[in-house]
Amino acid sequence: MNKLGYKAYSALFLAITLLFFMTITVGGAWAEEMPEKLVIGYQAVPNPETVVKDLGWNEKTLGIPVKWVKYDSGRHVNQALAQGKVDIGLVGTSPCAAAISQGLAIEVIWVHDVIGDSEALAVKKDSNIKTVANLVGKRVAAPFGSTTHYHLMLALKLANVPPEKLKLINLEPKEMPAAWQQGDIDAAFVWQPTLSVLLEQGGEVILSSRQMAERGFPTADLCVARKEFATKYPSVVIQYLKNLDKAVKFCRSKPEEAAKAIARQFDVSPEEAARQMKGLILLTAEEQLSGKYVGDMNLSFGLYTLLKETADFLARSGEIASSPSWPVFMRAVSASYVQKVIVKKKATLAGPRPKSE
């Protein structure tokens, strides 16, 4: 081949190579369409998502407008997801199991927290209620369909107390303090920060969700996404989870700063915020895949097992019509987004490969 022919061949080869890599880039990272905005359905929970909200990390990293919509319980988040009003939301294991059982097209993509002492059954100190068995004939409140409602019903069953022996009242957390002060309820199974309000108003705890978890019935706050949204905008979901992973580590490495962020959102003192945060077990992305802190409650076998068992209980209790088969729950839990968070992070830490001599 003469020199001119060689140059022409080389130029053609270079052009084809560049075109190939441009095609990969356009078809990959740059080809994904971005949504007009991200709508997050959140709840007043002293967890890393609240830290992310206060510090504005999603707004700084996603490059699109972020709308935060507050809901009182997972049941309301489920309704918003079903109506397409929310893209990503926080729900407890009980409303999540119910949503999956009822065919809501969602994916479980993250464990916000494993619930410990942040949810508890509070009773009035002057009510002479010392055990679950003492609830007979009393007025007991819980947000129906929530994790606390689930634990309340389980606690009654374990204590051999038929639910019809007491008056169960469906109240949202924000409605409980007034009902408590007016004498309309004797006890309530609820989460922070409402739990602290009831305790400050003459209440005491006789049973916590941590104790129920130790008896083999754990609950958690889960992050779910509309399947259509997550499939269409995976990079948005991955970045959102990266911010949550960063926030978990921030809560551990800088607990005082994290408490200040929670305090600003809840309008409480940093000391009170720190106390409320201690009631939750927080998991990094790696821990959610390994189940390090909570046995097998990870984004694979453990979590969908918990959701299936929860749905079975809800069906037996008449809370939902039926509990579907195992594969339904397996398909609803997706560890792929967290896996990509870990892979991207490791790639960033590793840096570029050194050039060979």
SULNORWO-V514348 format. One record per backbone hydrogen bond with DSSP energy under -0.5 kcal/mol. CO is the residue of the C=O (numbers start at 1). NH is the residue of the N-H. E is the energy in kcal/mol with one decimal. If there is no record, write none. Layout:
CO & NH & E
CO & NH & E
This chain:
2 & 6 & -2.3
3 & 7 & -2.2
4 & 8 & -2.2
5 & 9 & -2.2
6 & 10 & -2.6
7 & 11 & -2.6
8 & 12 & -2.1
9 & 13 & -2.6
10 & 14 & -2.5
11 & 15 & -2.2
12 & 16 & -2.3
13 & 17 & -2.3
14 & 18 & -2.6
15 & 19 & -2.4
16 & 20 & -2.1
17 & 21 & -2.2
18 & 22 & -2.4
19 & 23 & -2.1
20 & 24 & -1.9
21 & 25 & -2.3
22 & 26 & -2.8
23 & 27 & -2.6
24 & 28 & -1.0
25 & 28 & -0.5
25 & 30 & -1.9
25 & 31 & -0.5
28 & 31 & -0.6
28 & 32 & -0.8
36 & 65 & -0.7
38 & 40 & -0.6
38 & 67 & -3.1
39 & 41 & -0.5
39 & 87 & -2.2
39 & 88 & -1.8
40 & 42 & -0.8
40 & 69 & -3.0
41 & 90 & -2.0
42 & 71 & -2.6
43 & 45 & -2.1
45 & 47 & -2.5
47 & 50 & -1.0
47 & 51 & -1.2
48 & 52 & -2.6
49 & 53 & -2.4
50 & 54 & -2.2
51 & 55 & -2.4
52 & 56 & -1.0
52 & 57 & -1.4
53 & 56 & -0.5
56 & 60 & -1.7
57 & 61 & -1.7
58 & 62 & -2.5
59 & 63 & -0.5
65 & 38 & -2.3
66 & 68 & -0.5
67 & 40 & -2.9
67 & 69 & -0.5
69 & 42 & -2.1
73 & 76 & -0.7
73 & 77 & -1.4
74 & 78 & -2.7
75 & 79 & -1.6
76 & 80 & -2.0
77 & 81 & -2.5
78 & 82 & -2.5
79 & 83 & -1.6
80 & 85 & -2.5
80 & 86 & -0.9
81 & 84 & -1.3
87 & 226 & -2.4
88 & 41 & -3.0
89 & 91 & -0.5
89 & 224 & -2.8
91 & 222 & -3.6
92 & 96 & -2.1
93 & 97 & -2.6
94 & 98 & -2.2
95 & 99 & -2.4
96 & 100 & -2.5
97 & 101 & -2.2
98 & 102 & -1.8
99 & 104 & -2.5
100 & 103 & -1.5
104 & 106 & -1.9
105 & 227 & -2.2
107 & 109 & -0.7
107 & 225 & -2.4
108 & 334 & -2.5
110 & 112 & -0.7
110 & 223 & -3.0
113 & 115 & -0.5
113 & 221 & -2.5
114 & 281 & -2.7
116 & 119 & -0.9
116 & 209 & -0.7
116 & 210 & -0.8
118 & 192 & -1.2
119 & 209 & -2.7
120 & 122 & -0.8
120 & 190 & -2.1
121 & 206 & -2.3
121 & 207 & -0.9
122 & 188 & -2.4
123 & 204 & -2.2
124 & 127 & -2.1
124 & 129 & -0.5
125 & 128 & -0.6
128 & 130 & -0.8
131 & 134 & -1.0
132 & 135 & -1.8
133 & 136 & -1.1
135 & 138 & -2.7
138 & 140 & -0.7
138 & 167 & -2.7
139 & 186 & -3.0
139 & 187 & -1.6
140 & 169 & -2.8
141 & 189 & -2.3
142 & 144 & -0.8
142 & 171 & -1.1
143 & 146 & -1.8
146 & 150 & -2.0
147 & 151 & -2.3
148 & 152 & -2.4
149 & 153 & -2.5
150 & 154 & -2.1
151 & 155 & -2.7
152 & 156 & -2.2
153 & 157 & -1.9
154 & 158 & -2.8
155 & 159 & -1.7
156 & 161 & -3.2
157 & 160 & -1.3
160 & 162 & -0.6
162 & 165 & -2.4
163 & 166 & -1.6
165 & 137 & -2.8
166 & 168 & -0.8
167 & 140 & -2.6
169 & 142 & -2.0
169 & 171 & -0.9
172 & 175 & -1.7
172 & 176 & -0.8
173 & 176 & -1.2
173 & 177 & -0.7
175 & 179 & -1.5
176 & 180 & -2.8
177 & 181 & -2.5
178 & 182 & -2.2
179 & 184 & -2.4
179 & 185 & -1.0
180 & 183 & -0.8
186 & 124 & -1.5
187 & 141 & -2.6
188 & 122 & -3.1
188 & 190 & -0.7
190 & 120 & -2.2
191 & 194 & -0.5
191 & 195 & -1.8
193 & 197 & -1.4
194 & 198 & -2.1
195 & 199 & -2.1
196 & 200 & -2.2
197 & 201 & -1.1
198 & 203 & -0.8
199 & 202 & -0.9
199 & 203 & -0.6
202 & 125 & -2.4
204 & 123 & -2.7
207 & 121 & -3.6
208 & 212 & -1.5
209 & 213 & -2.4
210 & 214 & -2.2
211 & 215 & -0.9
212 & 217 & -2.2
213 & 216 & -1.8
219 & 115 & -1.8
220 & 93 & -1.5
220 & 222 & -0.6
221 & 112 & -1.6
221 & 113 & -1.5
222 & 91 & -2.3
222 & 224 & -0.6
223 & 109 & -2.5
223 & 110 & -1.1
224 & 89 & -2.9
225 & 107 & -2.3
226 & 230 & -2.6
227 & 231 & -2.3
228 & 232 & -1.7
229 & 233 & -2.6
233 & 236 & -0.6
233 & 237 & -1.6
234 & 238 & -2.7
235 & 239 & -2.2
236 & 240 & -2.2
237 & 241 & -2.2
238 & 242 & -2.2
239 & 243 & -1.9
240 & 244 & -1.5
241 & 245 & -2.7
242 & 246 & -2.3
243 & 247 & -1.9
244 & 248 & -2.2
245 & 249 & -1.7
246 & 250 & -1.9
247 & 251 & -2.5
248 & 252 & -1.3
249 & 253 & -2.9
250 & 254 & -2.8
254 & 258 & -2.4
255 & 259 & -2.4
256 & 260 & -1.8
257 & 261 & -1.7
258 & 262 & -2.3
259 & 263 & -2.7
260 & 264 & -2.2
261 & 265 & -1.5
262 & 266 & -2.4
263 & 267 & -1.7
263 & 268 & -1.4
269 & 273 & -2.4
270 & 274 & -2.5
271 & 275 & -1.9
272 & 276 & -2.2
273 & 277 & -2.2
274 & 278 & -1.3
276 & 279 & -1.4
277 & 280 & -1.8
279 & 116 & -2.0
279 & 118 & -1.6
280 & 282 & -0.6
281 & 114 & -2.7
284 & 288 & -1.8
285 & 289 & -1.1
286 & 290 & -1.7
287 & 291 & -2.6
287 & 292 & -0.8
288 & 299 & -2.2
294 & 297 & -2.0
296 & 298 & -2.3
298 & 300 & -0.8
298 & 303 & -1.6
300 & 304 & -1.8
301 & 305 & -1.9
302 & 306 & -2.1
303 & 307 & -2.4
304 & 308 & -2.0
305 & 309 & -2.6
306 & 310 & -2.4
307 & 311 & -2.4
308 & 312 & -2.4
309 & 313 & -2.0
310 & 314 & -2.6
311 & 315 & -2.4
312 & 316 & -2.3
313 & 317 & -2.0
314 & 319 & -2.5
314 & 320 & -1.1
315 & 318 & -1.0
322 & 324 & -0.6
325 & 328 & -1.2
325 & 329 & -0.8
326 & 329 & -0.9
326 & 330 & -2.1
327 & 331 & -2.4
328 & 332 & -0.9
329 & 333 & -0.9
330 & 333 & -0.6
332 & 108 & -3.3
332 & 334 & -0.6
333 & 335 & -0.5
335 & 339 & -2.3
336 & 340 & -1.7
337 & 341 & -1.6
338 & 342 & -2.1
339 & 343 & -2.4
340 & 344 & -2.5
341 & 345 & -1.9
342 & 346 & -2.5
343 & 347 & -2.2
344 & 348 & -2.1
345 & 349 & -2.4
346 & 350 & -2.2
347 & 351 & -1.7
